[in-house]
Amino acid sequence: MIFLKLGGSLITDKSTPEAPRLVALRRLAGEIAEALQASPDLRVLIGHGSGSFGHQAAARYGTHKGAASPQDWRGFAEVWAAAGRLDRLVVDALREADLPVVAFPPSAWAICESGQILEMAVEPIERAFEAGLLPVVAGDVAFDRAWGSTIVSTERVFTFLAPRLLPSRVLLAGIERGVYADFPASKAVLPSLKSEDVGAIFLAGSTSTDVTGGMADKVLQALALAAAVPGLEVRIFSGESPGAVRDALLGGAPGTLVTS
């Protein structure tokens, strides 16, 4: 099994509110379909970020910081709606590529505490795989026992699911070629990264609105993912080049390999 995330920067223009990159999204859906045609037994859990949909709304309402007042909860509903609009576009693109996808939004099946996922119903995803379907998860709002509300990223969903579904690989496709050893020059990509290496490199924050954290947080979540399952291979790479996601699904080794 492979977990694949299509990053928000890859499928939206994160500098402009609710601006999907539809051409890229259709290409990526086609690449997933090509990989599954080439390897019919491959099982893929597809995830995607919220990009300029959920992140812009969440930053406006502060949903990731919690909710208490009626205005806060109205913001929660607005963020949920924004994330859902992008999820619909992703699902539609995958369906146009003739993929049998079913969406599982975390807002409907996750409970958090202080920003961490406590509970999530795994059996529906397991049954989807048994039925030959492709589950789709995404960054989303969630109810939080301590804060009222929070935002869960796709990586956090993956980290919760990994010990239960036991993927062999996690592929995090964005617009960056990997983790850079020389940011901001951004010319040298680290071929591999372990937890002890993090303090020796400079990780910049995201250049656009991202309430779940920039590259630094993505690396930390990738390390958490790698630690969740012994031997799990996590890769941060660019999905911008045609064929990159297809090749990664079929065993390619792009970008930066993150291990525990």
Buried (B, 14 or more C-beta within 10 A) or exposed (E): BBBBBBBBBBBBBBEEBBBBBEEBBBBBBBBBBBBBEEBEEBBBBBBBBBBBBBBBBBBBBBBBBBBEEEEBBEBBBBBBEBBBBBBEBBBBBBEEBEBEBBBBBBBEBBBBBEBEBEEBEBEEBBEBBEEEBBBBBBBBBBBBEEBBBBBBBBBBBBBBBBEEBEBEBBBBBBBBBBBBBEBEEEEEBBEEBEBEBBEEBEBEEBEBBBBBBBBBBBBBBBBBBBBBBEEBBBBBBBBBEEEBBBBBBBEBEBBBBBBB
